[in-house]
Amino acid sequence: MNVQLITKIFCLVTPDFVTVSQAVIFLFQRIGKALQPAK
């Protein structure tokens, strides 16, 4: 997926940059947990 497109969507949904950063970090954390093998 296009990073610029995702960033533009995030900016449209929430113009607050801090909220966007938190959302991106949360998303990466969810992906990281999903990639980890189930214990």
mmCIF file of the N, C-alpha and C atoms, coordinates in Angstrom:
data_MODEL
# 
_entry.id   MODEL 
# 
loop_
_atom_site.group_PDB 
_atom_site.id 
_atom_site.type_symbol 
_atom_site.label_atom_id 
_atom_site.label_alt_id 
_atom_site.label_comp_id 
_atom_site.label_asym_id 
_atom_site.label_entity_id 
_atom_site.label_seq_id 
_atom_site.pdbx_PDB_ins_code 
_atom_site.Cartn_x 
_atom_site.Cartn_y 
_atom_site.Cartn_z 
_atom_site.occupancy 
_atom_site.B_iso_or_equiv 
_atom_site.pdbx_formal_charge 
_atom_site.auth_seq_id 
_atom_site.auth_comp_id 
_atom_site.auth_asym_id 
_atom_site.auth_atom_id 
_atom_site.pdbx_PDB_model_num 
ATOM 1   N N  . MET A 1 1  ? 0.837  -1.197  0.000  1.00 0.00 ? 1  MET A N  1 
ATOM 2   C CA . MET A 1 1  ? 0.000  0.000   0.000  1.00 0.00 ? 1  MET A CA 1 
ATOM 3   C C  . MET A 1 1  ? 0.874  1.250   0.000  1.00 0.00 ? 1  MET A C  1 
ATOM 4   N N  . ASN A 1 2  ? 0.290  2.330   -0.525 1.00 0.00 ? 2  ASN A N  1 
ATOM 5   C CA . ASN A 1 2  ? 1.046  3.579   -0.630 1.00 0.00 ? 2  ASN A CA 1 
ATOM 6   C C  . ASN A 1 2  ? 1.077  4.289   0.719  1.00 0.00 ? 2  ASN A C  1 
ATOM 7   N N  . VAL A 1 3  ? 2.301  4.573   1.196  1.00 0.00 ? 3  VAL A N  1 
ATOM 8   C CA . VAL A 1 3  ? 2.442  5.223   2.504  1.00 0.00 ? 3  VAL A CA 1 
ATOM 9   C C  . VAL A 1 3  ? 1.846  6.620   2.479  1.00 0.00 ? 3  VAL A C  1 
ATOM 10  N N  . GLN A 1 4  ? 2.072  7.357   1.388  1.00 0.00 ? 4  GLN A N  1 
ATOM 11  C CA . GLN A 1 4  ? 1.551  8.730   1.304  1.00 0.00 ? 4  GLN A CA 1 
ATOM 12  C C  . GLN A 1 4  ? 0.026  8.727   1.328  1.00 0.00 ? 4  GLN A C  1 
ATOM 13  N N  . LEU A 1 5  ? -0.580 7.715   0.684  1.00 0.00 ? 5  LEU A N  1 
ATOM 14  C CA . LEU A 1 5  ? -2.039 7.632   0.666  1.00 0.00 ? 5  LEU A CA 1 
ATOM 15  C C  . LEU A 1 5  ? -2.566 7.379   2.075  1.00 0.00 ? 5  LEU A C  1 
ATOM 16  N N  . ILE A 1 6  ? -1.920 6.450   2.794  1.00 0.00 ? 6  ILE A N  1 
ATOM 17  C CA . ILE A 1 6  ? -2.322 6.149   4.167  1.00 0.00 ? 6  ILE A CA 1 
ATOM 18  C C  . ILE A 1 6  ? -2.164 7.383   5.045  1.00 0.00 ? 6  ILE A C  1 
ATOM 19  N N  . THR A 1 7  ? -1.037 8.086   4.882  1.00 0.00 ? 7  THR A N  1 
ATOM 20  C CA . THR A 1 7  ? -0.797 9.296   5.687  1.00 0.00 ? 7  THR A CA 1 
ATOM 21  C C  . THR A 1 7  ? -1.864 10.341  5.397  1.00 0.00 ? 7  THR A C  1 
ATOM 22  N N  . LYS A 1 8  ? -2.231 10.479  4.116  1.00 0.00 ? 8  LYS A N  1 
ATOM 23  C CA . LYS A 1 8  ? -3.255 11.458  3.740  1.00 0.00 ? 8  LYS A CA 1 
ATOM 24  C C  . LYS A 1 8  ? -4.593 11.090  4.361  1.00 0.00 ? 8  LYS A C  1 
ATOM 25  N N  . ILE A 1 9  ? -4.927 9.802   4.369  1.00 0.00 ? 9  ILE A N  1 
ATOM 26  C CA . ILE A 1 9  ? -6.178 9.346   4.976  1.00 0.00 ? 9  ILE A CA 1 
ATOM 27  C C  . ILE A 1 9  ? -6.161 9.643   6.474  1.00 0.00 ? 9  ILE A C  1 
ATOM 28  N N  . PHE A 1 10 ? -5.017 9.349   7.129  1.00 0.00 ? 10 PHE A N  1 
ATOM 29  C CA . PHE A 1 10 ? -4.900 9.626   8.566  1.00 0.00 ? 10 PHE A CA 1 
ATOM 30  C C  . PHE A 1 10 ? -5.094 11.116  8.832  1.00 0.00 ? 10 PHE A C  1 
ATOM 31  N N  . CYS A 1 11 ? -4.513 11.958  7.987  1.00 0.00 ? 11 CYS A N  1 
ATOM 32  C CA . CYS A 1 11 ? -4.625 13.411  8.178  1.00 0.00 ? 11 CYS A CA 1 
ATOM 33  C C  . CYS A 1 11 ? -6.069 13.870  7.976  1.00 0.00 ? 11 CYS A C  1 
ATOM 34  N N  . LEU A 1 12 ? -6.771 13.228  7.040  1.00 0.00 ? 12 LEU A N  1 
ATOM 35  C CA . LEU A 1 12 ? -8.168 13.600  6.797  1.00 0.00 ? 12 LEU A CA 1 
ATOM 36  C C  . LEU A 1 12 ? -9.045 13.174  7.963  1.00 0.00 ? 12 LEU A C  1 
ATOM 37  N N  . VAL A 1 13 ? -8.767 11.978  8.495  1.00 0.00 ? 13 VAL A N  1 
ATOM 38  C CA . VAL A 1 13 ? -9.579 11.459  9.598  1.00 0.00 ? 13 VAL A CA 1 
ATOM 39  C C  . VAL A 1 13 ? -9.291 12.240  10.869 1.00 0.00 ? 13 VAL A C  1 
ATOM 40  N N  . THR A 1 14 ? -8.014 12.424  11.179 1.00 0.00 ? 14 THR A N  1 
ATOM 41  C CA . THR A 1 14 ? -7.646 13.147  12.399 1.00 0.00 ? 14 THR A CA 1 
ATOM 42  C C  . THR A 1 14 ? -6.470 14.069  12.124 1.00 0.00 ? 14 THR A C  1 
ATOM 43  N N  . PRO A 1 15 ? -6.702 15.374  12.043 1.00 0.00 ? 15 PRO A N  1 
ATOM 44  C CA . PRO A 1 15 ? -5.641 16.336  11.728 1.00 0.00 ? 15 PRO A CA 1 
ATOM 45  C C  . PRO A 1 15 ? -4.606 16.471  12.846 1.00 0.00 ? 15 PRO A C  1 
ATOM 46  N N  . ASP A 1 16 ? -4.921 15.921  14.021 1.00 0.00 ? 16 ASP A N  1 
ATOM 47  C CA . ASP A 1 16 ? -3.972 16.038  15.129 1.00 0.00 ? 16 ASP A CA 1 
ATOM 48  C C  . ASP A 1 16 ? -2.813 15.075  14.890 1.00 0.00 ? 16 ASP A C  1 
ATOM 49  N N  . PHE A 1 17 ? -1.593 15.606  14.717 1.00 0.00 ? 17 PHE A N  1 
ATOM 50  C CA . PHE A 1 17 ? -0.432 14.784  14.379 1.00 0.00 ? 17 PHE A CA 1 
ATOM 51  C C  . PHE A 1 17 ? -0.098 13.814  15.504 1.00 0.00 ? 17 PHE A C  1 
ATOM 52  N N  . VAL A 1 18 ? -0.285 14.246  16.754 1.00 0.00 ? 18 VAL A N  1 
ATOM 53  C CA . VAL A 1 18 ? 0.025  13.382  17.890 1.00 0.00 ? 18 VAL A CA 1 
ATOM 54  C C  . VAL A 1 18 ? -0.900 12.163  17.890 1.00 0.00 ? 18 VAL A C  1 
ATOM 55  N N  . THR A 1 19 ? -2.162 12.399  17.596 1.00 0.00 ? 19 THR A N  1 
ATOM 56  C CA . THR A 1 19 ? -3.124 11.295  17.546 1.00 0.00 ? 19 THR A CA 1 
ATOM 57  C C  . THR A 1 19 ? -2.757 10.339  16.416 1.00 0.00 ? 19 THR A C  1 
ATOM 58  N N  . VAL A 1 20 ? -2.326 10.894  15.284 1.00 0.00 ? 20 VAL A N  1 
ATOM 59  C CA . VAL A 1 20 ? -1.921 10.060  14.152 1.00 0.00 ? 20 VAL A CA 1 
ATOM 60  C C  . VAL A 1 20 ? -0.730 9.198   14.543 1.00 0.00 ? 20 VAL A C  1 
ATOM 61  N N  . SER A 1 21 ? 0.248  9.807   15.215 1.00 0.00 ? 21 SER A N  1 
ATOM 62  C CA . SER A 1 21 ? 1.441  9.066   15.630 1.00 0.00 ? 21 SER A CA 1 
ATOM 63  C C  . SER A 1 21 ? 1.061  7.933   16.571 1.00 0.00 ? 21 SER A C  1 
ATOM 64  N N  . GLN A 1 22 ? 0.181  8.214   17.523 1.00 0.00 ? 22 GLN A N  1 
ATOM 65  C CA . GLN A 1 22 ? -0.255 7.180   18.458 1.00 0.00 ? 22 GLN A CA 1 
ATOM 66  C C  . GLN A 1 22 ? -0.986 6.060   17.727 1.00 0.00 ? 22 GLN A C  1 
ATOM 67  N N  . ALA A 1 23 ? -1.797 6.417   16.739 1.00 0.00 ? 23 ALA A N  1 
ATOM 68  C CA . ALA A 1 23 ? -2.542 5.423   15.977 1.00 0.00 ? 23 ALA A CA 1 
ATOM 69  C C  . ALA A 1 23 ? -1.587 4.533   15.183 1.00 0.00 ? 23 ALA A C  1 
ATOM 70  N N  . VAL A 1 24 ? -0.556 5.145   14.590 1.00 0.00 ? 24 VAL A N  1 
ATOM 71  C CA . VAL A 1 24 ? 0.419  4.374   13.814 1.00 0.00 ? 24 VAL A CA 1 
ATOM 72  C C  . VAL A 1 24 ? 1.197  3.433   14.725 1.00 0.00 ? 24 VAL A C  1 
ATOM 73  N N  . ILE A 1 25 ? 1.617  3.936   15.893 1.00 0.00 ? 25 ILE A N  1 
ATOM 74  C CA . ILE A 1 25 ? 2.362  3.100   16.848 1.00 0.00 ? 25 ILE A CA 1 
ATOM 75  C C  . ILE A 1 25 ? 1.488  1.941   17.306 1.00 0.00 ? 25 ILE A C  1 
ATOM 76  N N  . PHE A 1 26 ? 0.213  2.233   17.603 1.00 0.00 ? 26 PHE A N  1 
ATOM 77  C CA . PHE A 1 26 ? -0.716 1.192   18.034 1.00 0.00 ? 26 PHE A CA 1 
ATOM 78  C C  . PHE A 1 26 ? -0.880 0.143   16.934 1.00 0.00 ? 26 PHE A C  1 
ATOM 79  N N  . LEU A 1 27 ? -0.962 0.612   15.675 1.00 0.00 ? 27 LEU A N  1 
ATOM 80  C CA . LEU A 1 27 ? -1.134 -0.296  14.547 1.00 0.00 ? 27 LEU A CA 1 
ATOM 81  C C  . LEU A 1 27 ? 0.079  -1.211  14.408 1.00 0.00 ? 27 LEU A C  1 
ATOM 82  N N  . PHE A 1 28 ? 1.284  -0.638  14.521 1.00 0.00 ? 28 PHE A N  1 
ATOM 83  C CA . PHE A 1 28 ? 2.503  -1.442  14.424 1.00 0.00 ? 28 PHE A CA 1 
ATOM 84  C C  . PHE A 1 28 ? 2.586  -2.443  15.564 1.00 0.00 ? 28 PHE A C  1 
ATOM 85  N N  . GLN A 1 29 ? 2.141  -2.058  16.762 1.00 0.00 ? 29 GLN A N  1 
ATOM 86  C CA . GLN A 1 29 ? 2.156  -2.967  17.901 1.00 0.00 ? 29 GLN A CA 1 
ATOM 87  C C  . GLN A 1 29 ? 1.214  -4.140  17.648 1.00 0.00 ? 29 GLN A C  1 
ATOM 88  N N  . ARG A 1 30 ? 0.042  -3.859  17.075 1.00 0.00 ? 30 ARG A N  1 
ATOM 89  C CA . ARG A 1 30 ? -0.916 -4.923  16.770 1.00 0.00 ? 30 ARG A CA 1 
ATOM 90  C C  . ARG A 1 30 ? -0.341 -5.874  15.727 1.00 0.00 ? 30 ARG A C  1 
ATOM 91  N N  . ILE A 1 31 ? 0.334  -5.303  14.705 1.00 0.00 ? 31 ILE A N  1 
ATOM 92  C CA . ILE A 1 31 ? 0.944  -6.129  13.659 1.00 0.00 ? 31 ILE A CA 1 
ATOM 93  C C  . ILE A 1 31 ? 2.049  -6.987  14.264 1.00 0.00 ? 31 ILE A C  1 
ATOM 94  N N  . GLY A 1 32 ? 2.850  -6.387  15.153 1.00 0.00 ? 32 GLY A N  1 
ATOM 95  C CA . GLY A 1 32 ? 3.939  -7.121  15.801 1.00 0.00 ? 32 GLY A CA 1 
ATOM 96  C C  . GLY A 1 32 ? 3.409  -8.293  16.602 1.00 0.00 ? 32 GLY A C  1 
ATOM 97  N N  . LYS A 1 33 ? 2.312  -8.080  17.332 1.00 0.00 ? 33 LYS A N  1 
ATOM 98  C CA . LYS A 1 33 ? 1.723  -9.159  18.121 1.00 0.00 ? 33 LYS A CA 1 
ATOM 99  C C  . LYS A 1 33 ? 1.154  -10.236 17.204 1.00 0.00 ? 33 LYS A C  1 
ATOM 100 N N  . ALA A 1 34 ? 0.595  -9.828  16.076 1.00 0.00 ? 34 ALA A N  1 
ATOM 101 C CA . ALA A 1 34 ? 0.007  -10.774 15.139 1.00 0.00 ? 34 ALA A CA 1 
ATOM 102 C C  . ALA A 1 34 ? 1.093  -11.640 14.485 1.00 0.00 ? 34 ALA A C  1 
ATOM 103 N N  . LEU A 1 35 ? 2.281  -11.035 14.265 1.00 0.00 ? 35 LEU A N  1 
ATOM 104 C CA . LEU A 1 35 ? 3.371  -11.776 13.626 1.00 0.00 ? 35 LEU A CA 1 
ATOM 105 C C  . LEU A 1 35 ? 4.063  -12.719 14.600 1.00 0.00 ? 35 LEU A C  1 
ATOM 106 N N  . GLN A 1 36 ? 3.937  -12.433 15.907 1.00 0.00 ? 36 GLN A N  1 
ATOM 107 C CA . GLN A 1 36 ? 4.569  -13.298 16.895 1.00 0.00 ? 36 GLN A CA 1 
ATOM 108 C C  . GLN A 1 36 ? 3.821  -14.630 16.979 1.00 0.00 ? 36 GLN A C  1 
ATOM 109 N N  . PRO A 1 37 ? 4.558  -15.739 17.105 1.00 0.00 ? 37 PRO A N  1 
ATOM 110 C CA . PRO A 1 37 ? 3.906  -17.048 17.242 1.00 0.00 ? 37 PRO A CA 1 
ATOM 111 C C  . PRO A 1 37 ? 3.130  -17.135 18.553 1.00 0.00 ? 37 PRO A C  1 
ATOM 112 N N  . ALA A 1 38 ? 1.992  -17.763 18.499 1.00 0.00 ? 38 ALA A N  1 
ATOM 113 C CA . ALA A 1 38 ? 1.161  -17.884 19.703 1.00 0.00 ? 38 ALA A CA 1 
ATOM 114 C C  . ALA A 1 38 ? 1.877  -18.736 20.740 1.00 0.00 ? 38 ALA A C  1 
ATOM 115 N N  . LYS A 1 39 ? 1.906  -18.223 22.004 1.00 0.00 ? 39 LYS A N  1 
ATOM 116 C CA . LYS A 1 39 ? 2.590  -18.966 23.061 1.00 0.00 ? 39 LYS A CA 1 
ATOM 117 C C  . LYS A 1 39 ? 1.619  -19.940 23.732 1.00 0.00 ? 39 LYS A C  1 
# 
